[in-house]
Amino acid sequence: MSHRQLHLNLFLMGVGHHEAAWRHPRTDPADLGSIRHFQRLARTAEAAAFDSVFLADGVEGPDPSARSNAWVGHFEPFTLLSALAVSTERIGLIGTVSTGFTEPYNLARQFASLDHISGGRAGWNIVTSAGDRAARNFNRTANQDHAVRYQRADEYLRVATDLWDSWEDDALVFDRQSGQALRPGSLHELAHEGEHFQVLGPLNIPRPPQGYPLLVQAGSSEDGKDFAARWAEAVFTAQQTLAEGRAFYADLKARARSHGRSDDSIVVLPGVVPVLGSTEAEAKALDAELDDLITPERAVRTLSSLLGVDLTDHPLDQPLPPLPPVSAINGAKSRFELVRDLAERERLTLRQLIGRLGGGRGHQVVAGTPEQLADHIELWFTQGAADGFNIMPPLLPDQLDHFAEHVVPILRERGLFRREYTGRTLREHYGLPRPANRLAALAANHQ
């Protein structure tokens, strides 16, 4: 189809995105460790022609000293996505890997492998990792400064993309008569010597079917947006209001243009938590049920870590105390600003705030009928705030089933979403080109 259409990504999160999902009777906590559960979710999304599924990831465990702990485990992304690759055929597979605690060579191998295994459906959600607990798992006492993390990430991307380019597309010839497996001159060393990495190359696996996996990013700080404008092809983001969504969308597209990129080269996908019911009252009742299952002590501790203020003894029915300036935050700056602005704009008490954050950690929560959710999606899509959405069901599989069965048909009737896949690779789903091989072009220019 020639006219602009929505992109939909399913954010896979255990048995639901609401922090109390595992306590609700519509879920089964045993599914958290079940590969069949995740295969079912991916197949449901694929049957609805979603562009992709996505797995978040972190590299630190829960605090054993916490008196109230609702942490639930999840699979490492590459392992799970490889399993999903052989149980699906068309849907894209996006996994999170941190540039802060991995090496470009290993990552480039893993994503090239996943792209080959899946037939060109791999995507990389690039994070720099905030927080000191993760750093202490990797021979560090504290995490790097926010700006340094993005400087490392920028060099990391230069190395990783060069590694994917270190094999030319026609490198493999397998000439049995001559005994030549590789075309001479088709592999390239990087000999990279940078501030953070020294990498010789080439990679030990052929160039991925997509050239590079789809490059995804989720940071909305100034450093994060600058990084996205240079590298990202899809951006997961969180805004609470249409005005904020439009401002972010316009800003990011303008930054991309400043790097010589077109507006179509970067897809903006705000997160939305759909709490669906056959009536608005039914949806609101489910939303309230879930919020009633939140453990305040755990939620306050999490919020304290995000905001850099100890709220454990703060009265639940009072507004937040004064917060530090964003410049003092070395963690997730954009999420700090979102939560601060939400609390101030709506004059929320601490209790109300943890309830608002329980459904989607700062992403917009829409509780209503399928028609009301479709209206919300269409408004953001047509008013310059989104190219699609990162769908974050509060209960899985329950609310994904409702979305696929009732919301997707409405979007199709309105001409906003595809009825079937038209391509086979993740890049084709998102309407993005396969990148040219930079090292091959450089070598040709020197001949």
C-alpha positions in Angstrom: 0.0 0.0 0.0 1.3 3.4 -0.8 -0.4 5.4 2.0 1.2 5.7 5.4 0.3 2.8 7.8 0.9 2.1 11.5 3.7 -0.1 12.8 2.9 -2.3 15.8 5.5 -3.9 18.1 4.5 -6.2 20.9 6.6 -5.7 24.0 6.9 -9.1 25.7 7.0 -8.8 29.5 6.4 -12.0 31.5 2.7 -12.3 32.2 2.0 -8.7 31.7 3.3 -5.1 32.0 1.4 -4.2 35.1 3.8 -4.7 38.0 1.1 -6.8 39.8 0.1 -8.8 36.8 1.4 -12.1 38.3 -1.0 -11.6 41.2 -4.1 -11.3 39.0 -6.3 -14.4 38.5 -6.2 -14.0 34.7 -2.5 -14.9 34.6 -0.5 -17.9 35.6 2.9 -17.1 37.2 4.2 -20.5 36.0 4.1 -19.0 32.5 7.1 -16.8 33.4 9.4 -19.8 32.8 7.5 -21.4 30.0 8.8 -21.2 26.4 5.3 -22.3 25.2 3.9 -19.1 26.8 6.2 -16.9 24.8 5.8 -18.9 21.6 2.0 -18.5 22.0 2.4 -14.7 22.4 4.6 -14.4 19.4 2.3 -16.4 17.2 -0.7 -14.4 18.3 1.1 -11.2 17.3 2.3 -12.8 14.0 -1.3 -13.9 13.2 -2.3 -10.2 13.7 0.6 -9.1 11.4 2.5 -7.2 14.0 5.8 -5.8 12.8 7.8 -7.3 15.7 8.0 -8.6 19.2 10.5 -7.1 21.7 12.3 -8.2 24.8 13.7 -5.8 27.4 16.7 -6.9 29.5 18.8 -5.9 32.5 22.0 -7.3 33.9 21.3 -7.1 37.6 19.3 -9.2 40.0 16.9 -8.1 42.7 18.1 -6.6 46.0 18.1 -9.6 48.5 17.8 -7.2 51.4 14.5 -5.8 50.3 11.7 -6.6 52.7 9.1 -6.6 49.9 10.1 -8.0 46.6 7.9 -8.6 43.6 10.7 -9.4 41.1 10.0 -12.1 38.6 12.6 -13.7 36.4 12.8 -13.7 32.6 14.9 -15.3 29.9 18.0 -13.9 28.4 16.9 -12.3 25.0 19.2 -14.1 22.5 18.2 -17.5 23.9 14.5 -16.8 23.9 14.5 -15.0 20.5 16.3 -17.9 18.9 13.6 -20.2 20.1 10.9 -17.8 18.8 12.7 -17.6 15.5 12.1 -21.3 14.7 8.5 -21.2 16.0 7.5 -18.2 13.8 7.9 -17.3 10.2 7.4 -13.5 9.6 7.4 -11.4 12.7 10.5 -9.4 13.7 12.5 -10.3 16.8 14.0 -7.4 18.7 16.2 -8.0 21.8 17.9 -5.6 24.2 21.7 -5.7 24.7 23.7 -3.1 26.6 26.7 -1.3 25.1 27.9 -0.8 28.7 28.6 -4.4 29.7 29.3 -6.3 26.4 31.9 -6.2 23.7 31.1 -5.3 20.1 32.6 -8.4 18.5 30.6 -10.9 20.6 27.4 -8.8 20.0 28.0 -8.6 16.3 28.4 -12.4 16.1 25.2 -13.0 18.1 23.0 -10.6 16.1 24.4 -11.9 12.8 23.6 -15.4 14.0 20.0 -14.5 15.0 19.5 -12.7 11.7 20.6 -15.8 9.7 18.6 -18.2 11.9 15.4 -16.1 11.5 15.8 -15.3 7.8 16.4 -11.6 8.3 14.1 -10.7 11.3 16.6 -9.6 14.0 16.5 -6.2 15.7 18.8 -4.7 18.4 17.4 -2.5 21.1 20.5 -0.5 22.1 20.7 0.6 25.7 23.6 2.0 27.7 22.4 0.7 31.1 21.8 3.0 34.1 22.4 2.2 37.7 25.4 1.1 39.8 24.0 -2.4 40.8 24.6 -3.6 37.2 28.1 -2.1 37.1 29.0 -4.0 40.2 28.4 -7.3 38.3 31.1 -6.3 35.8 34.2 -5.5 37.8 33.2 -1.9 38.5 32.2 -0.1 41.6 30.0 2.4 39.9 28.5 3.0 36.4 30.0 5.4 34.0 28.7 9.0 33.7 25.7 9.5 31.5 27.6 11.3 28.8 30.4 8.8 28.8 28.0 5.9 28.4 26.7 7.5 25.2 30.2 8.2 23.9 31.0 4.5 24.4 27.8 3.6 22.7 28.6 5.7 19.7 32.0 4.0 19.3 30.4 0.6 19.9 27.9 1.2 17.0 30.8 2.2 14.7 32.6 -1.0 15.5 29.5 -3.3 15.3 28.4 -1.9 12.0 31.9 -2.2 10.6 32.0 -5.8 11.7 28.8 -6.6 9.9 30.3 -4.9 6.9 33.6 -6.9 7.2 32.2 -9.6 4.9 31.0 -8.5 1.5 27.6 -9.9 0.4 29.1 -12.2 -2.2 32.1 -13.3 -0.1 31.0 -17.0 -0.1 31.7 -18.7 -3.5 32.4 -22.4 -2.5 34.1 -23.1 -5.8 34.7 -26.9 -5.5 36.9 -27.1 -8.6 39.4 -24.5 -7.3 38.9 -25.3 -3.6 38.2 -21.6 -3.0 35.5 -21.0 -0.4 35.8 -17.2 -0.2 36.2 -14.7 -3.0 39.6 -13.1 -2.6 39.4 -9.5 -1.2 35.9 -10.0 0.1 36.8 -9.9 3.8 38.1 -6.7 5.5 40.0 -6.1 8.7 38.9 -3.1 10.8 42.1 -2.5 12.8 40.0 -0.3 15.0 41.9 1.6 17.7 39.5 3.8 19.7 39.0 5.3 23.2 36.9 2.3 24.4 37.6 -0.5 21.9 40.4 -2.1 20.0 39.1 -4.6 17.4 40.9 -6.2 14.5 38.1 -8.0 12.6 36.8 -9.4 10.4 33.8 -11.0 11.9 33.7 -14.9 11.9 30.2 -15.1 10.4 29.0 -13.8 7.0 27.1 -10.5 6.7 23.6 -10.7 8.1 20.7 -11.1 5.6 19.5 -7.6 6.5 23.0 -6.1 6.3 22.5 -4.9 9.9 19.8 -5.9 12.3 17.2 -3.2 12.8 18.7 -0.6 15.1 16.3 0.4 17.9 16.9 2.8 20.8 14.8 4.0 23.7 16.6 6.9 25.5 14.8 10.3 25.4 17.4 12.4 27.2 19.4 15.0 25.2 22.3 12.5 24.8 19.8 9.8 24.0 18.0 11.8 21.3 21.3 12.8 19.7 22.4 9.2 19.6 19.1 8.1 18.1 19.3 10.8 15.5 22.6 9.3 14.3 21.9 5.6 14.6 18.4 4.5 15.5 15.9 3.3 12.9 13.1 2.7 15.4 12.7 4.5 18.7 10.7 3.3 21.7 9.6 6.3 23.7 7.3 7.3 26.5 5.1 10.4 26.5 2.0 11.1 28.6 0.3 13.8 26.5 -0.3 14.4 22.8 1.5 17.7 23.0 4.6 16.0 24.5 4.4 13.3 21.9 4.2 15.8 19.0 7.2 17.8 20.5 9.3 14.7 20.8 8.4 13.4 17.3 9.2 16.7 15.7 12.4 17.2 17.6 13.7 13.7 16.8 12.9 14.0 13.1 14.6 17.3 12.9 17.7 15.9 14.6 17.8 13.0 12.1 17.6 15.5 9.3 20.6 17.4 10.7 22.5 14.1 10.2 21.4 13.9 6.5 18.7 11.4 7.2 15.1 11.5 5.9 12.0 11.6 8.2 11.1 8.1 7.0 14.5 6.7 8.1 13.5 6.7 11.8 10.2 5.3 13.1 8.8 6.6 16.4 6.9 4.2 18.6 5.4 5.5 21.9 4.5 2.8 24.4 0.8 2.3 25.3 -0.7 0.0 27.9 -4.1 -1.1 26.6 -6.5 -2.0 29.4 -9.5 -3.3 27.4 -13.1 -4.1 28.3 -16.3 -4.5 26.4 -17.4 -1.3 28.1 -15.4 1.6 29.5 -16.7 0.8 33.0 -15.4 -2.8 32.6 -12.0 -1.5 31.5 -11.8 1.0 34.4 -12.7 -1.8 36.8 -9.9 -4.0 35.6 -7.5 -1.1 35.8 -8.5 -0.5 39.4 -8.2 -4.2 40.3 -4.6 -4.2 39.1 -3.7 -1.1 41.0 -5.2 -2.5 44.1 -2.7 -5.4 43.8 0.4 -3.1 43.9 2.7 -3.6 46.9 3.3 0.1 48.0 6.5 -0.7 49.8 8.1 -2.2 46.7 6.8 0.5 44.4 8.0 3.3 46.6 11.5 1.7 46.8 11.6 1.5 43.0 10.5 5.1 42.6 13.1 6.2 45.2 15.8 4.7 43.0 14.5 6.4 39.9 14.1 9.9 41.5 17.3 9.9 43.6 15.3 10.6 46.8 14.5 8.2 49.6 10.7 8.1 49.8 10.4 5.1 52.1 9.2 7.2 55.1 7.3 9.8 53.0 3.5 9.8 53.6 1.7 8.0 50.8 -1.1 10.6 50.7 1.2 13.6 50.3 2.7 15.1 47.2 6.4 14.3 46.4 9.0 16.2 48.4 11.4 18.5 46.5 13.4 16.6 43.8 17.0 17.1 42.7 17.7 18.8 39.4 17.9 16.4 36.4 21.6 17.3 36.1 22.2 15.4 39.3 20.7 12.2 37.9 23.2 9.8 36.5 20.6 7.1 35.7 17.6 7.4 33.4 17.3 11.1 32.9 14.4 11.1 30.5 12.3 8.8 32.7 13.1 11.0 35.8 11.8 14.1 33.9 8.6 12.2 32.7 7.7 11.1 36.3 8.5 14.5 37.8 6.4 16.3 35.2 3.5 13.8 35.6 3.5 14.3 39.4 3.6 18.1 39.1 1.1 18.5 36.2 -1.6 16.3 37.8 -0.7 17.2 41.4 -0.4 13.6 42.4 0.2 12.2 45.8 2.8 9.5 46.2 0.1 6.8 46.4 -1.5 8.1 43.2 1.8 8.3 41.4 2.8 4.7 42.1 -0.6 3.7 40.9 -0.1 5.6 37.7 3.3 4.1 37.2 2.3 0.6 38.0 0.6 -0.1 34.7 3.5 0.9 32.4 6.4 2.6 34.3 5.6 6.0 32.8 4.0 4.9 29.5 0.5 6.0 28.7 -2.2 3.8 30.0 -5.5 3.7 28.1 -8.4 2.0 29.9 -11.5 1.7 27.7 -13.2 -0.1 24.8 -11.4 -1.3 21.6 -13.0 1.7 19.8 -11.7 4.2 22.3 -8.2 2.7 22.1 -8.3 2.8 18.3 -9.4 6.4 18.5 -6.4 7.2 20.7 -4.0 5.4 18.4 -5.4 7.1 15.3 -5.2 10.5 17.0 -1.5 10.2 17.8 -0.7 8.7 14.4 -2.5 11.3 12.4 -1.5 14.3 14.6 2.3 13.9 14.2 3.1 12.1 17.5 3.7 8.5 16.3 4.5 6.3 13.4 3.1 3.4 15.4 3.0 2.0 18.9 4.9 -0.2 21.3 2.0 -2.3 22.6 2.4 -3.3 26.3 -0.5 -5.4 27.5 -1.0 -5.3 31.3 -2.0 -9.0 31.4 -0.6 -11.7 29.1 -2.0 -13.4 27.2 -5.4 -12.0 28.1 -5.1 -8.4 27.0 -3.0 -9.3 23.9 -5.8 -11.6 22.7 -8.3 -8.7 23.2 -6.1 -6.3 21.3 -5.6 -8.7 18.4 -9.2 -9.8 18.2 -10.9 -6.4 18.7 -8.6 -3.5 18.1 -6.6 -4.7 15.1 -9.8 -5.2 13.0 -10.9 -1.6 13.8 -7.5 -0.3 12.7 -7.8 -2.3 9.5 -11.3 -1.0 8.8 -10.0 2.5 9.1 -7.2 1.8 6.6 -4.5 2.3 9.3 -2.9 -1.1 9.5 -1.9 -3.9 7.2 -4.1 -7.0 6.7 -1.2 -9.2 5.9 2.6 -9.0 5.6 4.0 -7.7 2.4 7.7 -8.5 3.2 9.7 -11.1 4.9 12.4 -9.2 6.8 12.0 -6.9 9.7 13.4 -4.0 7.7 10.8 -4.6 5.1 8.0 -4.6 7.7 9.2 -1.1 8.9 9.8 0.1 5.3 13.5 0.6 5.8 16.3 -0.2 3.3 19.0 -2.7 3.6 22.2 -0.7 4.4 25.0 -0.6 1.8 28.3 -2.2 2.8 30.6 0.7 3.8 33.8 -1.3 3.9 33.2 -2.8 0.5 32.6 0.6 -1.0 35.7 2.0 0.7 37.8 -1.0 -0.6 36.4 -0.4 -4.1 37.4 3.2 -4.0 41.0 2.3 -3.2 41.4 -0.1 -6.0 
